[in-house]
């Protein structure tokens, strides 16, 4: 193992193949799926932790949740790795963790937007909106993506196709927050 690599891909492949055999055996005997083992778990943790250090994933306050989601997805899909198609489990699991990070960021952005809308809707004086806009005029706006969501909801961007109404549903006018939560 080289000094620049934190995972020995050959050893990782060997452990994954042994794990897949154990899963097949447990399945044939009607037993529950076995745990991935300490070495594989450590590899998942190392991949997730190091991927979280990349520039596109730094400065998120929910980095621990991202890492946890990545590890959870790796454990969930560990037996999907096919050594006949690839001999690089590092790349396979890095991709799983990457997309888990992206999904967590999307969830957190949506949640932050909901919080901001709740503040705004419960602020009849408009102080929150003025603070938000005034606080970031001269600096880069960290809420830029979230405010862009608001523009999409108000019609500044092309609208998304609406879901068909269910039979028997009441035809009420949804607030922009309600329609956003449905998407």
C-alpha positions as CSV (number, residue, x, y, z in Angstrom):
1,X,0.0,0.0,0.0
2,X,1.5,3.4,-1.1
3,X,1.7,6.3,1.3
4,X,-0.8,8.4,-0.6
5,X,-3.5,5.7,-0.5
6,X,-5.6,5.2,2.5
7,X,-7.3,2.0,1.3
8,X,-5.6,-1.1,-0.1
9,X,-7.9,-1.8,-3.0
10,X,-6.8,-5.4,-3.4
11,X,-7.4,-6.2,0.2
12,X,-10.7,-4.3,0.0
13,X,-11.7,-6.4,-3.0
14,X,-10.8,-9.6,-1.3
15,X,-12.9,-8.7,1.8
16,X,-15.9,-7.7,-0.4
17,X,-15.7,-11.0,-2.3
18,X,-15.6,-12.9,1.0
19,X,-18.6,-10.9,2.3
20,X,-20.6,-11.6,-0.9
21,X,-20.0,-15.3,-0.4
22,X,-21.2,-15.0,3.2
23,X,-24.3,-13.2,2.0
24,X,-25.1,-15.9,-0.6
25,X,-24.5,-18.6,2.1
26,X,-26.8,-16.9,4.6
27,X,-29.5,-16.4,2.0
28,X,-29.4,-20.1,0.9
29,X,-29.7,-21.1,4.6
30,X,-32.5,-18.7,5.2
31,X,-30.5,-16.7,7.7
32,X,-30.3,-12.9,8.0
33,X,-27.7,-11.0,6.0
34,X,-24.3,-10.9,7.9
35,X,-22.6,-7.7,9.0
36,X,-20.0,-6.3,6.7
37,X,-17.1,-6.7,9.1
38,X,-14.7,-4.4,10.7
39,X,-12.3,-4.0,7.8
40,X,-15.0,-3.2,5.3
41,X,-16.7,-0.8,7.7
42,X,-13.4,1.0,8.3
43,X,-13.0,1.3,4.5
44,X,-16.5,2.8,4.2
45,X,-15.7,5.3,7.0
46,X,-12.3,6.2,5.5
47,X,-13.8,6.8,2.0
48,X,-16.7,8.9,3.4
49,X,-14.5,10.9,5.7
50,X,-11.9,11.7,3.0
51,X,-14.6,12.5,0.4
52,X,-16.1,15.0,2.9
53,X,-12.8,16.8,2.9
54,X,-13.0,17.6,-0.8
55,X,-13.7,21.3,-1.6
56,X,-17.2,20.7,-2.9
57,X,-18.2,19.2,0.4
58,X,-16.5,21.5,2.9
59,X,-18.2,24.1,5.1
60,X,-21.5,22.2,5.4
61,X,-22.7,22.2,9.0
62,X,-24.3,18.8,8.5
63,X,-21.1,17.0,7.4
64,X,-21.5,14.3,10.0
65,X,-25.0,13.5,8.6
66,X,-23.5,13.3,5.1
67,X,-20.9,10.9,6.2
68,X,-23.5,8.8,8.1
69,X,-25.7,8.7,5.0
70,X,-22.8,7.6,2.9
71,X,-21.8,4.8,5.2
72,X,-25.4,3.7,5.6
73,X,-25.8,3.5,1.8
74,X,-22.6,1.5,1.5
75,X,-23.7,-1.0,4.0
76,X,-27.1,-1.3,2.4
77,X,-25.7,-1.9,-1.1
78,X,-22.4,-3.7,-0.2
79,X,-23.6,-7.0,-1.7
80,X,-24.5,-5.2,-5.0
81,X,-20.8,-4.9,-5.9
82,X,-20.0,-7.3,-8.8
83,X,-16.3,-8.4,-8.9
84,X,-17.0,-9.8,-12.4
85,X,-17.7,-6.3,-13.8
86,X,-15.1,-4.4,-11.8
87,X,-12.1,-5.0,-9.6
88,X,-12.3,-1.6,-8.0
89,X,-14.6,-1.5,-5.0
90,X,-13.1,1.8,-3.9
91,X,-14.6,3.6,-7.0
92,X,-17.9,1.8,-6.6
93,X,-18.4,2.8,-3.0
94,X,-17.0,6.3,-3.5
95,X,-19.7,6.8,-6.1
96,X,-22.4,5.6,-3.6
97,X,-21.1,7.9,-1.0
98,X,-20.9,10.8,-3.4
99,X,-24.5,10.5,-4.3
100,X,-25.5,10.1,-0.7
101,X,-23.8,13.4,0.0
102,X,-25.6,15.1,-2.8
103,X,-29.0,13.8,-1.6
104,X,-28.3,15.0,2.0
105,X,-27.3,18.5,0.7
106,X,-30.6,18.6,-1.3
107,X,-32.6,17.6,1.7
108,X,-30.9,20.2,3.9
109,X,-31.4,22.9,1.4
110,X,-35.1,22.1,1.2
111,X,-35.4,22.1,5.0
112,X,-33.6,25.4,5.2
113,X,-35.9,26.9,2.7
114,X,-38.9,25.7,4.7
115,X,-37.5,27.2,7.8
116,X,-36.9,30.5,6.0
117,X,-40.4,30.5,4.6
118,X,-41.9,29.9,8.1
119,X,-39.9,32.8,9.5
120,X,-41.1,35.0,6.7
121,X,-44.7,33.9,6.9
122,X,-44.7,34.6,10.7
123,X,-43.1,38.0,10.3
124,X,-45.8,40.5,9.4
125,X,-43.4,43.5,9.7
126,X,-41.0,42.1,7.1
127,X,-38.0,42.4,9.3
128,X,-36.7,38.9,8.5
129,X,-36.8,39.5,4.8
130,X,-35.1,42.9,5.1
131,X,-32.4,41.4,7.3
132,X,-31.8,38.5,4.9
133,X,-31.5,40.8,1.9
134,X,-29.6,43.5,3.7
135,X,-27.1,41.2,5.4
136,X,-25.6,39.9,2.2
137,X,-25.7,42.8,-0.2
138,X,-21.9,43.3,-0.2
139,X,-20.8,39.8,0.4
140,X,-21.4,36.6,-1.4
141,X,-24.9,35.4,-0.5
142,X,-24.8,31.9,1.1
143,X,-28.6,31.7,0.7
144,X,-28.5,32.4,-3.0
145,X,-29.5,28.9,-4.0
146,X,-32.4,28.9,-1.5
147,X,-33.6,32.3,-2.7
148,X,-33.5,31.0,-6.2
149,X,-36.0,28.3,-5.1
150,X,-38.4,31.1,-4.1
151,X,-38.1,32.6,-7.6
152,X,-39.0,29.2,-9.1
153,X,-42.1,29.1,-6.9
154,X,-43.2,32.6,-7.9
155,X,-42.9,31.9,-11.6
156,X,-39.6,33.5,-12.4
157,X,-38.3,30.2,-13.7
158,X,-40.1,27.8,-16.0
159,X,-42.7,25.9,-14.0
160,X,-42.5,22.2,-13.3
161,X,-45.3,20.0,-14.6
162,X,-48.0,19.8,-12.0
163,X,-49.1,16.4,-10.6
164,X,-52.6,15.3,-11.5
165,X,-55.2,15.8,-8.8
166,X,-56.5,12.7,-7.1
167,X,-60.1,11.8,-7.6
168,X,-62.2,13.3,-4.8
169,X,-59.5,15.8,-3.7
170,X,-60.6,19.3,-2.8
171,X,-59.6,22.0,-5.1
172,X,-58.0,24.4,-2.8
173,X,-55.4,27.0,-3.7
174,X,-52.0,25.8,-2.3
175,X,-49.6,28.3,-0.9
176,X,-46.2,28.4,-2.5
177,X,-44.8,26.5,0.5
178,X,-47.3,23.7,0.2
179,X,-46.7,23.3,-3.5
180,X,-43.0,23.3,-2.9
181,X,-43.3,20.5,-0.3
182,X,-45.2,18.3,-2.8
183,X,-42.3,18.4,-5.3
